Amino acid sequence: MKLNKEELERVQQLNNSFAQAKMALGEMELKRHGMLKEMDTMRVTFAEEEQKLISKYGAASVINLQTGEVTEKK
């Protein structure tokens, strides 16, 4: 017994589509992992910069990120 040509082609097509989807999902997960690592690095860098600014302007300061203006917390 053997699949007919159409059945075989359909099963092969579905199998290929499934394999491509798995590959794409794996690539997305790798990219996600890389982005999460990059965000962790950004968090550390931001915290370091924040500490420098706190040391310079004080913990009660508020910085307007649009203008750079530093004011006291109300």
C-alpha positions as CSV (number, residue, x, y, z in Angstrom):
1,M,0.0,0.0,0.0
2,K,1.2,3.5,-0.8
3,L,-0.1,7.1,-0.7
4,N,-1.2,8.5,-3.9
5,K,0.7,11.4,-5.4
6,E,-1.7,14.1,-4.0
7,E,-1.7,12.6,-0.5
8,L,2.1,12.4,-0.4
9,E,2.5,15.9,-1.7
10,R,0.0,17.3,0.8
11,V,1.7,15.5,3.7
12,Q,5.1,16.6,2.6
13,Q,3.9,20.2,2.2
14,L,2.4,20.2,5.7
15,N,5.6,18.7,7.2
16,N,7.7,21.4,5.5
17,S,5.4,24.1,6.7
18,F,5.6,22.7,10.2
19,A,9.4,22.5,10.1
20,Q,9.6,26.1,8.8
21,A,7.3,27.3,11.6
22,K,9.5,25.5,14.2
23,M,12.6,27.1,12.7
24,A,11.0,30.6,12.8
25,L,9.9,30.1,16.4
26,G,13.4,29.1,17.4
27,E,14.9,32.1,15.7
28,M,12.4,34.4,17.5
29,E,13.2,32.8,20.8
30,L,16.9,33.4,20.2
31,K,16.2,37.0,19.3
32,R,14.0,37.4,22.4
33,H,16.8,36.0,24.6
34,G,19.3,38.5,23.1
35,M,16.9,41.4,23.6
36,L,16.3,40.4,27.2
37,K,20.1,40.3,27.8
38,E,20.4,43.7,26.1
39,M,17.7,45.1,28.3
40,D,19.4,43.8,31.4
41,T,22.6,45.7,30.3
42,M,20.5,48.8,29.8
43,R,19.0,48.5,33.3
44,V,22.4,48.3,34.9
45,T,23.8,51.2,32.8
46,F,20.7,53.3,33.7
47,A,21.1,52.5,37.4
48,E,24.7,53.6,37.3
49,E,23.8,56.8,35.6
50,E,21.0,57.4,38.0
51,Q,23.3,57.0,41.0
52,K,25.8,59.5,39.4
53,L,22.9,62.0,39.0
54,I,21.6,61.4,42.6
55,S,25.1,62.0,43.9
56,K,25.4,65.3,41.9
57,Y,21.8,66.7,42.3
58,G,20.5,64.8,45.3
59,A,17.9,62.1,45.9
60,A,15.1,64.7,46.1
61,S,15.6,65.9,42.5
62,V,13.3,65.4,39.6
63,I,14.8,65.5,36.1
64,N,12.7,66.5,33.1
65,L,13.9,64.1,30.4
66,Q,12.6,66.4,27.7
67,T,14.4,69.6,28.8
68,G,17.1,68.4,31.3
69,E,15.7,70.7,33.9
70,V,16.3,69.6,37.5
71,T,13.8,70.5,40.2
72,E,13.2,69.5,43.7
73,K,10.4,66.9,44.5
74,K,7.3,68.5,45.8
